[in-house]
């Protein structure tokens, strides 16, 4: 690997371990200069530091909230550095802990606060079985949580044993899995197996794990079918209403990929490979910056992406592939967005905002952005 390649790979690892460095020098003046991505001992604490507290918004506290899921009434959050799964009542912003114990990591299958996780990052709902499914990233496992009983179970992978293996339940292996989505039928889960650079498929009934696309352990940027395709740290996963196509944020490739769930055929729909500038609204909108979260509008006509390093929310029209950037009135609210979820029941986009450790709510289609839970960041006052 060349020196430049090693530097890029190192930056990528830092990003995927939770601290995102700017891909380019920030514009001057930097409106986020007063925000801290993670607590440092030589800085005075701010309201946006990591914390753990259940309760009403804005008193609730999170620590690196990543991906999101919803059942239409509540929002569920993978609160990575607190090692817990949180629940937010959408109507009120009230925050409670569904599973895990704040600040206490481990790997224990049990109910509620007796369960243990290690930096969980991905989460999805399967309303047919009334379950949450979680990528327990630091444990390299896939966990289920019953929304009825609070029972946590490990359904794939083996705690602390990272690697790659297809197989059933504990015989399978993952390496830092992140994004996860349940298909509409409730039969399968699809997982972005991030550090294996692959997309995995789990049969929910049998817990059998197979590889849909990518060659585990081989990163790259190649369109193709199944194992001939290449990814570089895929992060987020979305699926259409028919279960026909997956959409992936291929984070370190700065790209959006599309995968047929039937054939495993991978194509690039946005990003450096084969891009056409006419598909973009403006030249500056071509470059994605380590995109992480991805979600589909209710009729599958639009794709929304959290463009993390660019502090932006992108929208793609899937018919024309035109990408535009949301013009958000309170733009300084948005700093290092990670997870993003469109909730058709409430017609909101929900966003996990890393820089403030908050969960944001964007009204659709107005783009009005408010804080649902966590510290409510007020834009810096303009200098006189």
JOFEN-V50821 format. One record per residue. NEAR is the number of other C-alpha atoms within 12 Angstrom. D_LAST is the distance of its C-alpha to the last C-alpha in whole Angstrom. Layout:
BEGIN
NEAR D_LAST
NEAR D_LAST
END
This chain:
BEGIN
9 49
8 47
9 45
10 42
13 44
12 44
14 40
20 39
23 42
18 40
24 37
33 38
23 40
19 37
30 35
39 38
28 38
34 35
26 32
35 31
28 30
25 28
26 30
14 28
11 25
15 21
13 19
8 16
12 13
17 16
22 15
29 18
16 17
24 17
32 21
28 24
31 27
30 29
23 29
13 30
9 31
8 28
13 25
14 25
17 26
20 24
27 25
37 25
31 28
34 31
30 33
33 37
28 37
28 39
22 38
23 36
28 32
29 30
25 32
33 34
38 33
47 34
43 34
45 34
48 35
57 36
51 39
53 39
48 42
38 43
30 46
24 44
20 44
28 42
46 40
48 41
54 39
51 40
55 38
48 39
39 38
36 40
43 43
49 43
56 43
49 41
39 42
42 39
27 40
32 38
19 39
19 37
32 35
28 38
34 38
35 42
34 43
40 46
44 48
40 47
33 46
35 42
24 42
22 46
28 47
28 50
34 53
29 55
27 56
25 56
23 55
29 51
27 50
24 53
32 52
37 50
47 48
39 46
43 43
48 44
55 41
56 43
52 44
49 46
37 48
30 52
24 52
18 56
22 57
21 54
30 53
46 49
50 50
54 48
55 47
55 47
50 46
37 46
36 50
43 51
49 52
55 52
49 52
43 53
41 52
27 54
28 52
17 55
18 56
24 53
27 56
34 54
36 56
35 56
35 57
44 57
40 56
31 57
34 55
23 54
22 56
28 54
27 55
35 57
29 60
27 61
24 63
23 63
28 61
28 61
24 63
31 59
37 57
46 53
38 50
42 47
48 47
55 44
54 44
54 47
51 48
40 51
32 53
24 53
22 57
26 56
22 59
30 56
47 53
50 51
56 49
52 47
54 49
50 46
40 47
35 50
42 49
51 51
57 51
50 53
41 55
39 57
26 60
32 59
17 62
18 64
30 61
28 62
34 59
36 59
36 57
37 56
42 54
43 53
33 55
35 54
24 53
22 52
28 49
30 48
32 47
29 50
28 51
25 55
24 57
29 57
28 57
24 57
33 53
38 51
45 47
40 45
48 43
49 43
57 41
54 41
54 44
53 44
38 48
31 49
21 51
19 54
24 54
21 54
29 51
47 49
47 45
54 44
53 40
55 42
49 39
44 39
34 41
38 37
43 40
54 41
48 45
38 48
39 51
28 54
29 55
17 59
20 59
33 56
28 55
34 52
34 50
32 46
34 44
41 40
34 40
23 41
23 44
18 46
23 42
21 42
20 39
17 40
24 40
26 36
22 33
15 31
17 32
14 29
26 31
31 34
35 33
38 33
39 32
45 34
47 35
57 36
55 37
54 39
48 40
37 42
30 41
24 44
18 46
25 46
19 44
27 41
43 40
47 36
52 35
50 32
48 31
44 30
38 28
35 27
40 25
36 27
45 29
42 32
38 35
33 38
25 40
24 44
14 46
19 44
27 42
28 39
36 36
31 32
30 29
30 28
20 25
23 24
16 21
24 20
28 20
30 18
39 21
45 23
40 24
47 27
47 29
57 33
52 35
54 35
51 38
40 39
32 40
23 42
19 44
23 40
22 39
33 36
47 34
50 34
52 32
51 32
51 28
46 29
45 25
43 25
51 29
47 29
56 31
47 29
41 31
34 30
24 32
24 34
20 34
17 30
25 28
22 27
31 26
36 26
35 27
39 31
43 32
43 30
35 26
29 24
35 21
23 18
22 15
17 12
11 9
10 6
7 4
3 0
END
